[in-house]
Every structure is written in structure tokens, then in C-alpha cells.
């Protein structure tokens, strides 16, 4: 793990709240001038800690209010199958998050679509694109109680 000092963590917290904050505002907030602040940001980017700066969109206002969690079991654990499966799934735009799991299920994904009909189309595309799925179980979010992209620093 990279060594981050108090100032690095403060910069990252501020950027997690608002990635559009100006360099001058960032520098002032952490009691630096702009040049040392910029150098810290460059170091955080070059180290891969600061991966990218993005805009967070409201799925409800964009007509994508239906959230599903899909858990998958497979009987095929070969390296070739795994790579083919992962390459296929990451190309589905509906898949927001995708994990290889320990426990009862082998994989889990978070899927964001407009409604149940759109999820049904996604589900059919998933199971028809990939051989070797032995169990695909889906659960659906009724209400979002917490959502954040901010890591606890």
C-alpha cells in the first residue's frame, strides 16, 4: 500500500466529493500553493491511486432505475473458460460491477437497466452468450439506502 500523508488524503477526499474542483481551490483547502499541490496530484495519478476523474449520473433521471444483482455458478473453472467469460461480460454495458467471488456463488454482477423487460433481455443475452453456467440467480433492489463511490480514507 502506498504511503499517503495527511495532505494526500485530504486532497483525495476533496476530489471524491467534487472532481471539478479547481487546482487553486484544492491547494487552498490543504494549505499549499498550486505548484506543490499539482505535483502531489501528478504523483497520485502516476502511482495509480488517482485512477480517473468522472461524472456520476442519476440512473433514475436517465430511465435506468432497475438494479439487479446476478449471482452465477459454473462447473467450468478452466483458465480458458474464465477468460472468455470475463471478456464477454465486461462488454455488456448493463453490467456496472463484476466480481469473482468466494463462497456459494462463483461470480456476482450488478446490472443497471430500465425495467424488468430490459432485465429479461439482458438475462437472455447473458445465458445465450456463455456456455457452462449451471445456476444464474437474480435479486432486485427495491430501494437504494446508501450509494457512494468515496473510499473511506
DSSP file (Angstrom, degrees, kcal/mol; ACC not computed):
  #  RESIDUE AA STRUCTURE BP1 BP2  ACC     N-H-->O    O-->H-N    N-H-->O    O-->H-N    TCO  KAPPA ALPHA  PHI   PSI    X-CA   Y-CA   Z-CA
    1    1 A X              0   0    0      0, 0.0     2,-0.0     0, 0.0     3,-0.0   0.000 360.0 360.0 360.0 138.7    0.0    0.0    0.0
    2    2 A X        -     0   0    0      1,-0.1     2,-0.7    45,-0.1    45,-0.0  -0.343 360.0-113.4 -68.8 147.7    1.3    3.5   -0.9
    3    3 A X        -     0   0    0     -2,-0.0     2,-0.5     0, 0.0    -1,-0.1  -0.751  38.4-176.7 -84.0 116.0    2.3    5.8    1.9
    4    4 A X        -     0   0    0     -2,-0.7     2,-0.1     4,-0.0     0, 0.0  -0.945  10.9-150.7-114.6 133.3   -0.1    8.7    2.0
    5    5 A X     >  -     0   0    0     -2,-0.5     4,-2.3     1,-0.1     5,-0.2  -0.355  39.0 -89.2 -91.4-179.3    0.3   11.6    4.3
    6    6 A X  H  > S+     0   0    0      1,-0.2     4,-2.2     2,-0.2     5,-0.1   0.877 127.0  50.9 -57.7 -41.0   -2.5   13.8    5.8
    7    7 A X  H  > S+     0   0    0      2,-0.2     4,-2.6     1,-0.2    -1,-0.2   0.907 108.5  50.9 -67.3 -42.6   -2.4   16.2    2.8
    8    8 A X  H  > S+     0   0    0      1,-0.2     4,-2.4     2,-0.2    -2,-0.2   0.940 112.1  47.5 -58.3 -47.0   -2.6   13.4    0.2
    9    9 A X  H  X S+     0   0    0     -4,-2.3     4,-2.5     1,-0.2    -2,-0.2   0.887 110.6  51.7 -63.4 -39.0   -5.6   12.0    2.0
   10   10 A X  H  X S+     0   0    0     -4,-2.2     4,-2.4    -5,-0.2    -1,-0.2   0.920 109.9  49.5 -63.7 -43.3   -7.2   15.5    2.2
   11   11 A X  H  X S+     0   0    0     -4,-2.6     4,-2.4     1,-0.2    -2,-0.2   0.930 112.2  47.8 -59.5 -45.9   -6.7   16.0   -1.5
   12   12 A X  H  X S+     0   0    0     -4,-2.4     4,-2.2     2,-0.2    -2,-0.2   0.890 110.1  51.8 -65.3 -39.7   -8.3   12.6   -2.3
   13   13 A X  H  X S+     0   0    0     -4,-2.5     4,-1.3     2,-0.2    -1,-0.2   0.932 111.2  48.2 -60.8 -44.7  -11.3   13.2    0.0
   14   14 A X  H  X S+     0   0    0     -4,-2.4     4,-2.1     1,-0.2     3,-0.3   0.916 112.0  48.5 -62.7 -43.5  -11.9   16.6   -1.7
   15   15 A X  H  < S+     0   0    0     -4,-2.4    -1,-0.2     1,-0.2    -2,-0.2   0.841 107.0  56.2 -67.1 -32.6  -11.6   15.1   -5.2
   16   16 A X  H  < S+     0   0    0     -4,-2.2    -1,-0.2     1,-0.2     3,-0.2   0.812 110.9  45.4 -67.8 -28.1  -14.0   12.2   -4.2
   17   17 A X  H  < S-     0   0    0     -4,-1.3     2,-0.2    -3,-0.3    -2,-0.2   0.864 137.4  -0.5 -79.2 -38.1  -16.6   14.9   -3.2
   18   18 A X    ><  -     0   0    0     -4,-2.1     3,-1.4    -5,-0.1    -1,-0.3  -0.750  54.2-172.2-158.2 101.6  -16.1   17.0   -6.4
   19   19 A X  T 3  S+     0   0    0     35,-0.3    -4,-0.1     1,-0.3    -3,-0.1   0.563  85.6  67.1 -73.9  -7.4  -13.6   16.2   -9.1
   20   20 A X  T 3   +     0   0    0     -5,-0.1    -1,-0.3     2,-0.0    -5,-0.1   0.452  69.6 126.0 -91.2  -0.1  -14.3   19.5  -10.8
   21   21 A X    <   -     0   0    0     -3,-1.4    -3,-0.0    -7,-0.2    -6,-0.0  -0.317  65.3-113.5 -59.7 137.7  -12.7   21.5   -8.0
   22   22 A X     >  -     0   0    0      1,-0.1     4,-2.6     4,-0.0     5,-0.2  -0.271  15.9-116.1 -73.8 159.4  -10.0   23.8   -9.3
   23   23 A X  H  > S+     0   0    0      1,-0.2     4,-2.9     2,-0.2     5,-0.2   0.894 117.4  53.2 -59.7 -41.0   -6.4   23.4   -8.6
   24   24 A X  H  > S+     0   0    0      2,-0.2     4,-2.3     1,-0.2    -1,-0.2   0.912 110.2  46.7 -62.1 -42.7   -6.4   26.8   -6.8
   25   25 A X  H  > S+     0   0    0      2,-0.2     4,-2.2     1,-0.2    -2,-0.2   0.904 113.5  49.0 -67.0 -40.7   -9.3   25.7   -4.6
   26   26 A X  H  X S+     0   0    0     -4,-2.6     4,-1.5     2,-0.2    -2,-0.2   0.951 111.6  48.8 -60.5 -49.9   -7.7   22.3   -3.8
   27   27 A X  H  <>S+     0   0    0     -4,-2.9     5,-3.0     1,-0.2     3,-0.4   0.914 112.5  47.8 -58.4 -45.1   -4.4   24.0   -2.9
   28   28 A X  H ><5S+     0   0    0     -4,-2.3     3,-1.2     1,-0.2    -1,-0.2   0.902 108.0  55.5 -63.4 -40.9   -6.1   26.5   -0.6
   29   29 A X  H 3<5S+     0   0    0     -4,-2.2    -1,-0.2     1,-0.3    -2,-0.2   0.782 116.0  36.9 -65.0 -27.1   -8.1   23.8    1.1
   30   30 A X  T 3<5S-     0   0    0     -4,-1.5    -1,-0.3    -3,-0.4    -2,-0.2   0.215 115.4-111.0-111.2  14.1   -4.9   21.8    2.0
   31   31 A X  T < 5S+     0   0    0     -3,-1.2     2,-0.3    -4,-0.2    -3,-0.2   0.897  76.2 120.7  60.1  46.3   -2.7   24.9    2.7
   32   32 A X      < -     0   0    0     -5,-3.0    -1,-0.2    -6,-0.1     2,-0.2  -0.866  64.5-112.8-126.0 164.2   -0.4   24.5   -0.3
   33   33 A X     >  -     0   0    0     -2,-0.3     4,-1.7    -3,-0.1     5,-0.2  -0.499  42.8-100.3 -85.7 171.0    0.4   26.7   -3.2
   34   34 A X  H  > S+     0   0    0      1,-0.2     4,-2.9     2,-0.2     5,-0.2   0.867 115.5  56.2 -66.6 -36.8   -0.7   25.5   -6.6
   35   35 A X  H  > S+     0   0    0      2,-0.2     4,-2.4     1,-0.2    -1,-0.2   0.959 110.8  41.3 -64.4 -51.6    2.7   24.0   -7.8
   36   36 A X  H  > S+     0   0    0      1,-0.2     4,-2.0     2,-0.2    -1,-0.2   0.869 115.9  52.3 -62.7 -32.9    3.2   21.6   -4.8
   37   37 A X  H  X S+     0   0    0     -4,-1.7     4,-2.3     2,-0.2    -2,-0.2   0.939 109.8  48.1 -65.4 -46.2   -0.5   20.7   -5.0
   38   38 A X  H  X S+     0   0    0     -4,-2.9     4,-2.6     1,-0.2    -2,-0.2   0.895 109.8  53.1 -60.5 -41.5   -0.2   19.9   -8.7
   39   39 A X  H  X S+     0   0    0     -4,-2.4     4,-2.3     2,-0.2    -1,-0.2   0.892 108.6  49.7 -62.7 -39.7    2.9   17.8   -8.1
   40   40 A X  H  X S+     0   0    0     -4,-2.0     4,-2.5     2,-0.2    -2,-0.2   0.927 110.8  49.5 -63.9 -44.2    1.1   15.8   -5.5
   41   41 A X  H  X S+     0   0    0     -4,-2.3     4,-2.3     1,-0.2    -2,-0.2   0.919 110.7  49.9 -61.5 -43.5   -1.8   15.2   -7.8
   42   42 A X  H  X S+     0   0    0     -4,-2.6     4,-3.1     2,-0.2    -1,-0.2   0.909 110.9  49.9 -60.7 -42.2    0.5   14.1  -10.6
   43   43 A X  H  X S+     0   0    0     -4,-2.3     4,-2.0     1,-0.2     6,-0.3   0.907 110.7  49.4 -63.7 -41.6    2.3   11.7   -8.2
   44   44 A X  H  <>S+     0   0    0     -4,-2.5     6,-2.2     2,-0.2     5,-1.0   0.871 114.4  45.8 -65.9 -36.6   -1.1   10.3   -7.1
   45   45 A X  H ><5S+     0   0    0     -4,-2.3     3,-1.1     4,-0.2    -2,-0.2   0.938 112.7  48.9 -69.6 -47.3   -2.1    9.8  -10.8
   46   46 A X  H 3<5S+     0   0    0     -4,-3.1    -2,-0.2     1,-0.3    -1,-0.2   0.818 109.4  52.8 -64.4 -31.0    1.3    8.3  -11.8
   47   47 A X  T 3<5S-     0   0    0     -4,-2.0    -1,-0.3    -5,-0.2    -2,-0.2   0.624 113.5-119.4 -78.6 -12.3    1.1    5.8   -8.9
   48   48 A X  T < 5S+     0   0    0     -3,-1.1     3,-0.2    -4,-0.4    -3,-0.2   0.423  85.9 113.3  88.2  -1.2   -2.4    4.7  -10.0
   49   49 A X  S   <S+     0   0    0     -5,-1.0     2,-1.1     1,-0.3    -4,-0.2   0.941  79.0  47.8 -66.7 -45.7   -4.0    5.8   -6.7
   50   50 A X  S    S+     0   0    0     -6,-2.2    -1,-0.3     1,-0.2    -2,-0.2  -0.809  75.9 172.0 -94.3  95.1   -6.0    8.5   -8.6
   51   51 A X        -     0   0    0     -2,-1.1     2,-0.3     1,-0.3    -1,-0.2   0.914  55.1 -31.7 -77.6 -45.0   -7.2    6.4  -11.5
   52   52 A X        -     0   0    0     -4,-0.0     2,-0.5     2,-0.0    -1,-0.3  -0.981  49.0-119.7-167.7 163.4   -9.6    8.8  -13.2
   53   53 A X        +     0   0    0     -2,-0.3     2,-0.3    -3,-0.1   -37,-0.0  -0.971  41.5 170.6-116.3 125.8  -12.0   11.7  -12.6
   54   54 A X        -     0   0    0     -2,-0.5     2,-0.4     0, 0.0   -35,-0.3  -0.800  34.2-113.9-132.4 167.9  -15.6   11.0  -13.7
   55   55 A X        -     0   0    0     -2,-0.3     2,-0.5   -36,-0.1    -2,-0.0  -0.878  27.0-137.5-101.2 137.6  -19.1   12.4  -13.5
   56   56 A X        -     0   0    0     -2,-0.4     2,-0.3     2,-0.0     0, 0.0  -0.857  21.4-155.6 -96.9 126.4  -21.7   10.5  -11.6
   57   57 A X        -     0   0    0     -2,-0.5     2,-0.8     5,-0.0     3,-0.1  -0.685  19.3-115.9-103.4 154.0  -25.0   10.3  -13.3
   58   58 A X     >  -     0   0    0     -2,-0.3     4,-1.1     1,-0.2     6,-0.2  -0.792  20.9-162.1 -89.8 109.4  -28.5    9.8  -11.8
   59   59 A X  T  4>S+     0   0    0     -2,-0.8     5,-3.7     1,-0.2    -1,-0.2   0.850  88.2  54.8 -62.5 -33.9  -29.8    6.4  -13.2
   60   60 A X  T >45S+     0   0    0      1,-0.2     3,-1.6     3,-0.2     5,-0.2   0.939 108.0  47.8 -64.9 -46.5  -33.5    7.3  -12.3
   61   61 A X  T 345S+     0   0    0      1,-0.3    -1,-0.2     2,-0.1    -2,-0.2   0.711 112.3  51.7 -68.2 -19.0  -33.4   10.5  -14.3
   62   62 A X  T 3<5S-     0   0    0     -4,-1.1    -1,-0.3    -3,-0.1    -2,-0.2   0.321 120.7-107.6 -97.9   6.7  -31.9    8.6  -17.2
   63   63 A X  T < 5S+     0   0    0     -3,-1.6    -3,-0.2    -5,-0.1    -2,-0.1   0.779  90.8 112.1  75.9  26.5  -34.6    6.0  -17.1
   64   64 A X      < +     0   0    0     -5,-3.7    50,-0.2    -6,-0.2    -4,-0.2  -0.389  26.9 134.3-125.2  53.7  -32.3    3.3  -15.7
   65   65 A X        +     0   0    0     49,-0.4     2,-0.7    -5,-0.2    49,-0.2   0.499  39.9  97.5 -85.3  -4.8  -33.8    2.8  -12.3
   66   66 A X  E     -A  113   0A   0     47,-2.4    47,-2.6    -7,-0.1     2,-0.5  -0.775  52.4-171.9 -95.5 115.2  -33.9   -1.0  -12.2
   67   67 A X  E     -A  112   0A   0     -2,-0.7    74,-2.4    74,-0.4     2,-0.4  -0.916   4.4-179.5-110.2 126.5  -31.0   -2.5  -10.3
   68   68 A X  E     -AB 111 140A   0     43,-2.7    43,-3.2    -2,-0.5     2,-0.5  -0.944  19.1-150.3-123.4 146.1  -30.4   -6.3  -10.3
   69   69 A X  E     -AB 110 139A   0     70,-3.0    70,-2.3    -2,-0.4     2,-0.5  -0.978  17.8-161.7-113.8 121.5  -27.7   -8.4   -8.6
   70   70 A X  E     -AB 109 138A   0     39,-2.8    39,-2.3    -2,-0.5     2,-0.4  -0.908   4.0-165.4-111.7 124.0  -26.9  -11.5  -10.6
   71   71 A X  E     -AB 108 137A   0     66,-3.5    66,-3.0    -2,-0.5     2,-0.4  -0.910  10.7-164.3-110.8 137.2  -25.1  -14.4   -8.9
   72   72 A X  E     -AB 107 136A   0     35,-2.8    35,-2.0    -2,-0.4    34,-1.9  -0.954  13.1-167.6-129.1 137.6  -23.6  -17.1  -11.1
   73   73 A X  E     - B   0 135A   0     62,-2.7    61,-2.3    -2,-0.4    62,-1.5  -0.927  12.8-176.6-114.9 147.2  -22.4  -20.7  -10.6
   74   74 A X  E     - B   0 133A   0     -2,-0.4    59,-0.2    59,-0.3    58,-0.1  -0.977  29.3-152.1-138.4 153.9  -20.4  -22.6  -13.1
   75   75 A X  S    S+     0   0    0     57,-1.1     2,-0.6    -2,-0.3    58,-0.1   0.510  82.1  81.3 -97.3  -8.1  -19.0  -26.1  -13.3
   76   76 A X        +     0   0    0     56,-0.6    -1,-0.1     1,-0.1     0, 0.0  -0.880  43.8 162.4-103.8 116.2  -16.2  -24.9  -15.6
   77   77 A X        +     0   0    0     -2,-0.6    -1,-0.1     4,-0.1     2,-0.0   0.058  28.6 135.1-118.8  22.6  -13.2  -23.4  -13.8
   78   78 A X     >  -     0   0    0      1,-0.1     4,-2.5     4,-0.0     5,-0.2  -0.350  64.8-120.2 -71.7 155.6  -10.6  -23.6  -16.6
   79   79 A X  H  > S+     0   0    0      1,-0.2     4,-2.3     2,-0.2     5,-0.2   0.886 113.6  51.8 -60.8 -40.8   -8.4  -20.7  -17.4
   80   80 A X  H  > S+     0   0    0      2,-0.2     4,-2.3     1,-0.2    -1,-0.2   0.922 111.1  46.1 -65.2 -44.8   -9.7  -20.5  -20.9
   81   81 A X  H  > S+     0   0    0      2,-0.2     4,-3.0     1,-0.2     5,-0.2   0.937 111.8  52.5 -63.2 -45.9  -13.4  -20.5  -19.9
   82   82 A X  H  X S+     0   0    0     -4,-2.5     4,-2.9     1,-0.2     5,-0.2   0.926 111.0  46.1 -55.7 -48.9  -12.7  -17.9  -17.2
   83   83 A X  H  X S+     0   0    0     -4,-2.3     4,-2.5     1,-0.2    -1,-0.2   0.911 114.4  47.4 -64.7 -41.9  -11.0  -15.5  -19.7
   84   84 A X  H  X S+     0   0    0     -4,-2.3     4,-1.9     2,-0.2    -2,-0.2   0.909 113.8  48.1 -63.7 -42.3  -13.7  -16.0  -22.3
   85   85 A X  H  X S+     0   0    0     -4,-3.0     4,-2.7     2,-0.2     5,-0.2   0.953 113.9  45.8 -61.9 -51.9  -16.5  -15.4  -19.7
   86   86 A X  H  X S+     0   0    0     -4,-2.9     4,-2.4     1,-0.2    -2,-0.2   0.912 112.2  51.1 -60.8 -43.9  -14.8  -12.3  -18.3
   87   87 A X  H  X S+     0   0    0     -4,-2.5     4,-0.5    -5,-0.2    -1,-0.2   0.871 113.2  46.3 -62.2 -36.9  -14.2  -10.9  -21.7
   88   88 A X  H >< S+     0   0    0     -4,-1.9     3,-0.9    -5,-0.2     4,-0.4   0.949 113.7  46.5 -69.6 -49.5  -17.8  -11.4  -22.7
   89   89 A X  H >< S+     0   0    0     -4,-2.7     3,-1.9     1,-0.2     6,-0.2   0.886 104.8  58.7 -65.6 -40.6  -19.3  -10.0  -19.6
   90   90 A X  H 3< S+     0   0    0     -4,-2.4    -1,-0.2     1,-0.3    -2,-0.2   0.724 100.0  60.6 -64.6 -17.6  -17.2   -6.8  -19.4
   91   91 A X  T << S+     0   0    0     -3,-0.9     2,-0.7    -4,-0.5    -1,-0.3   0.617  79.7  97.9 -82.6 -12.3  -18.5   -5.9  -22.8
   92   92 A X    X   -     0   0    0     -3,-1.9     3,-1.4    -4,-0.4    30,-0.0  -0.671  64.7-154.9 -77.0 116.0  -22.2   -5.8  -21.6
   93   93 A X  T 3  S+     0   0    0     -2,-0.7    -1,-0.2     1,-0.3    19,-0.1   0.753  89.7  65.0 -65.2 -21.9  -22.9   -2.1  -20.9
   94   94 A X  T 3  S+     0   0    0     17,-0.1    18,-2.5    -3,-0.0     2,-0.7   0.735  81.0  91.0 -71.3 -21.6  -25.6   -3.0  -18.4
   95   95 A X  E <   +C  111   0A   0     -3,-1.4    16,-0.2    -6,-0.2     3,-0.1  -0.668  47.5 172.2 -81.9 112.6  -23.0   -4.6  -16.1
   96   96 A X  E     +     0   0A   0     14,-2.9     2,-0.3    -2,-0.7    -1,-0.2   0.803  69.4  14.9 -89.4 -34.2  -21.9   -1.9  -13.7
   97   97 A X  E     -C  110   0A   0     13,-1.3    13,-2.1     2,-0.0     2,-0.3  -0.986  63.9-173.6-142.2 149.1  -19.8   -4.1  -11.4
   98   98 A X  E     +C  109   0A   0     -2,-0.3     2,-0.3    11,-0.2    11,-0.2  -0.963   8.7 177.6-150.9 124.8  -18.5   -7.7  -11.9
   99   99 A X  E     -C  108   0A   0      9,-3.1     9,-2.3    -2,-0.3     2,-0.5  -0.960  30.5-134.8-133.4 144.9  -16.7   -9.8   -9.3
  100  100 A X  E     -C  107   0A   0     -2,-0.3     7,-0.3     7,-0.2     2,-0.2  -0.882  43.5-154.4 -90.2 131.4  -15.2  -13.3   -8.9
  101  101 A X        -     0   0    0      5,-3.2     2,-0.4    -2,-0.5     0, 0.0  -0.667  21.7-139.6-114.1 159.1  -16.5  -14.5   -5.5
  102  102 A X  S    S+     0   0    0     -2,-0.2     2,-0.3     5,-0.0     3,-0.2  -0.893  72.4  38.3-104.7 146.9  -15.6  -16.9   -2.7
  103  103 A X  S    S-     0   0    0     -2,-0.4    -2,-0.1     1,-0.2     0, 0.0  -0.856 115.5 -17.4 117.1-153.0  -18.5  -18.7   -1.2
  104  104 A X  S    S+     0   0    0     -2,-0.3     2,-0.3   -31,-0.0    -1,-0.2   0.854 124.0  49.2 -65.5 -38.4  -21.6  -20.3   -2.6
  105  105 A X        -     0   0    0     -3,-0.2   -32,-0.2     1,-0.1     3,-0.1  -0.760  67.2-148.8-105.7 151.6  -21.6  -18.4   -6.0
  106  106 A X  S    S+     0   0    0    -34,-1.9    -5,-3.2    -2,-0.3     2,-0.3   0.815  79.4  16.6 -85.8 -33.9  -18.6  -18.1   -8.3
  107  107 A X  E     -AC  72 100A   0    -35,-2.0   -35,-2.8    -7,-0.3     2,-0.3  -0.969  58.6-168.3-141.1 152.7  -19.4  -14.7   -9.8
  108  108 A X  E     -AC  71  99A   0     -9,-2.3    -9,-3.1    -2,-0.3     2,-0.3  -0.998   7.4-177.5-141.8 142.5  -21.6  -11.7   -9.0
  109  109 A X  E     -AC  70  98A   0    -39,-2.3   -39,-2.8    -2,-0.3     2,-0.5  -0.986  23.0-136.2-137.9 150.4  -22.5   -8.7  -11.0
  110  110 A X  E     -AC  69  97A   0    -13,-2.1   -14,-2.9    -2,-0.3   -13,-1.3  -0.923  26.2-165.1-102.6 128.6  -24.6   -5.5  -10.6
  111  111 A X  E     -AC  68  95A   0    -43,-3.2   -43,-2.7    -2,-0.5     2,-0.5  -0.948   7.5-162.9-120.6 133.5  -26.8   -4.8  -13.5
  112  112 A X  E     +A   67   0A   0    -18,-2.5     2,-0.2    -2,-0.4   -45,-0.2  -0.968  26.2 145.4-120.7 119.5  -28.5   -1.4  -14.2
  113  113 A X  E     -A   66   0A   0    -47,-2.6   -47,-2.4    -2,-0.5     3,-0.1  -0.816  55.9-100.4-141.5 179.4  -31.4   -1.3  -16.7
  114  114 A X  S    S-     0   0    0     -2,-0.2   -49,-0.4   -50,-0.2     2,-0.3   0.906  86.6 -34.4 -73.3 -43.7  -34.7    0.5  -17.3
  115  115 A X  S  > S-     0   0    0    -49,-0.1     4,-2.2   -50,-0.1     5,-0.2  -0.902  74.8 -68.3-165.3-175.8  -37.1   -2.1  -16.1
  116  116 A X  H  > S+     0   0    0     -2,-0.3     4,-2.6     1,-0.2     5,-0.2   0.870 126.5  54.8 -62.0 -38.0  -37.9   -5.9  -15.7
  117  117 A X  H  > S+     0   0    0      1,-0.2     4,-1.8     2,-0.2    -1,-0.2   0.914 109.5  47.1 -62.7 -41.8  -38.4   -6.2  -19.5
  118  118 A X  H  > S+     0   0    0      2,-0.2     4,-2.2     1,-0.2    -1,-0.2   0.878 111.4  51.7 -67.3 -36.7  -35.0   -4.8  -20.1
  119  119 A X  H  X S+     0   0    0     -4,-2.2     4,-3.3     2,-0.2    -2,-0.2   0.913 106.1  54.4 -65.2 -40.4  -33.5   -7.1  -17.5
  120  120 A X  H  X S+     0   0    0     -4,-2.6     4,-2.3     1,-0.2    -2,-0.2   0.899 108.4  49.0 -59.6 -40.9  -35.1  -10.1  -19.2
  121  121 A X  H  X S+     0   0    0     -4,-1.8     4,-2.2     2,-0.2    -1,-0.2   0.914 112.7  48.0 -63.4 -42.8  -33.4   -9.1  -22.4
  122  122 A X  H  X S+     0   0    0     -4,-2.2     4,-2.7     2,-0.2    -2,-0.2   0.940 110.6  51.6 -61.1 -47.1  -30.1   -8.8  -20.6
  123  123 A X  H  X S+     0   0    0     -4,-3.3     4,-2.7     1,-0.2     5,-0.3   0.917 110.7  47.5 -57.8 -46.4  -30.6  -12.1  -18.9
  124  124 A X  H  X S+     0   0    0     -4,-2.3     4,-1.9     1,-0.2    -1,-0.2   0.899 111.7  50.6 -63.5 -40.5  -31.3  -13.9  -22.2
  125  125 A X  H  X S+     0   0    0     -4,-2.2     4,-0.9    -5,-0.2    -2,-0.2   0.911 112.3  48.5 -62.5 -41.9  -28.3  -12.3  -23.8
  126  126 A X  H >X S+     0   0    0     -4,-2.7     4,-1.0     1,-0.2     3,-0.8   0.965 114.9  41.1 -62.9 -55.2  -26.1  -13.4  -20.8
  127  127 A X  H 3< S+     0   0    0     -4,-2.7    -1,-0.2     1,-0.2    -2,-0.2   0.766 116.7  49.6 -71.4 -23.8  -27.2  -17.0  -20.7
  128  128 A X  H 3< S+     0   0    0     -4,-1.9    -1,-0.2    -5,-0.3    -2,-0.2   0.622 109.9  52.0 -86.3 -12.9  -27.2  -17.4  -24.5
  129  129 A X  H << S+     0   0    0     -4,-0.9     2,-0.5    -3,-0.8    -2,-0.2   0.663 106.7  54.4 -92.5 -18.8  -23.7  -15.9  -24.9
  130  130 A X    ><  -     0   0    0     -4,-1.0     3,-0.5    -5,-0.1     2,-0.2  -0.964  65.9-152.1-130.7 123.0  -21.9  -18.1  -22.4
  131  131 A X  T 3  S+     0   0    0     -2,-0.5     3,-0.1     1,-0.2    -3,-0.1  -0.572  75.8  39.8 -82.0 150.8  -21.7  -21.9  -22.1
  132  132 A X  T 3   +     0   0    0      1,-0.3   -57,-1.1    -2,-0.2   -56,-0.6   0.536  66.1 141.6  93.3   7.4  -21.2  -23.6  -18.8
  133  133 A X  E <   +B   74   0A   0     -3,-0.5    -1,-0.3   -59,-0.2   -59,-0.3  -0.732  22.4 179.3 -81.7 124.2  -23.4  -21.6  -16.5
  134  134 A X  E     +     0   0A   0    -61,-2.3     2,-0.3    -2,-0.6   -60,-0.2   0.706  67.8  14.3 -99.2 -22.2  -25.0  -24.0  -14.0
  135  135 A X  E     -B   73   0A   0    -62,-1.5   -62,-2.7     2,-0.0     2,-0.5  -0.910  56.4-176.7-155.7 124.3  -27.0  -21.6  -11.9
  136  136 A X  E     +B   72   0A   0     -2,-0.3     2,-0.4   -64,-0.2   -64,-0.2  -0.970  13.7 180.0-123.8 113.9  -27.9  -17.9  -12.5
  137  137 A X  E     -B   71   0A   0    -66,-3.0   -66,-3.5    -2,-0.5     2,-0.4  -0.941   6.2-164.7-118.6 134.1  -29.8  -16.3   -9.7
  138  138 A X  E     -B   70   0A   0     -2,-0.4     2,-0.3   -68,-0.2   -68,-0.2  -0.938   7.9-174.2-122.2 142.0  -31.0  -12.7   -9.7
  139  139 A X  E     -B   69   0A   0    -70,-2.3   -70,-3.0    -2,-0.4     2,-0.4  -0.936  17.6-139.5-126.5 155.4  -32.2  -10.4   -6.9
  140  140 A X  E     -B   68   0A   0     -2,-0.3     2,-0.3   -72,-0.2   -72,-0.2  -0.942  12.1-124.0-124.9 135.3  -33.6   -7.0   -7.4
  141  141 A X        -     0   0    0    -74,-2.4   -74,-0.4    -2,-0.4     3,-0.1  -0.581  18.5-173.6 -75.6 130.6  -33.1   -3.8   -5.4
  142  142 A X  S    S+     0   0    0      1,-0.4     2,-0.3    -2,-0.3    -1,-0.2   0.763  73.6   2.4 -91.3 -30.7  -36.3   -2.2   -4.1
  143  143 A X        -     0   0    0      0, 0.0     2,-0.7     0, 0.0    -1,-0.4  -0.970  67.3-126.6-157.4 138.1  -34.7    0.9   -2.7
  144  144 A X        +     0   0    0     -2,-0.3     3,-0.1     1,-0.2    -3,-0.0  -0.806  26.7 174.8 -88.1 118.7  -31.2    2.3   -2.6
  145  145 A X        +     0   0    0     -2,-0.7     2,-0.3     1,-0.4    -1,-0.2   0.720  69.7   7.8 -97.8 -25.6  -30.3    3.1    1.0
  146  146 A X        +     0   0    0      2,-0.0    -1,-0.4     0, 0.0     2,-0.4  -0.938  60.6 170.5-154.9 134.8  -26.7    4.1    0.5
  147  147 A X        +     0   0    0     -2,-0.3     2,-0.3    -3,-0.1    -3,-0.0  -0.960  14.4 151.0-143.0 125.8  -24.6    4.6   -2.6
  148  148 A X        -     0   0    0     -2,-0.4    -2,-0.0     1,-0.1     0, 0.0  -0.993  34.9-165.5-149.0 152.7  -21.2    6.1   -2.6
  149  149 A X        +     0   0    0     -2,-0.3     2,-0.4  -133,-0.2    -1,-0.1   0.383  62.9 111.1-109.5  -3.7  -18.1    5.9   -4.7
  150  150 A X        -     0   0    0   -134,-0.1     2,-0.2     1,-0.0  -137,-0.1  -0.591  63.3-139.8 -77.6 123.1  -16.0    7.6   -2.0
  151  151 A X        -     0   0    0     -2,-0.4     2,-1.1     1,-0.1  -135,-0.1  -0.565  26.0-107.5 -78.2 145.6  -13.4    5.3   -0.3
  152  152 A X              0   0    0     -2,-0.2    -1,-0.1     1,-0.2  -139,-0.0  -0.623 360.0 360.0 -78.2 101.1  -13.0    5.7    3.5
  153  153 A X              0   0    0     -2,-1.1    -1,-0.2  -144,-0.1  -144,-0.1   0.425 360.0 360.0 -93.8 360.0   -9.6    7.4    3.8
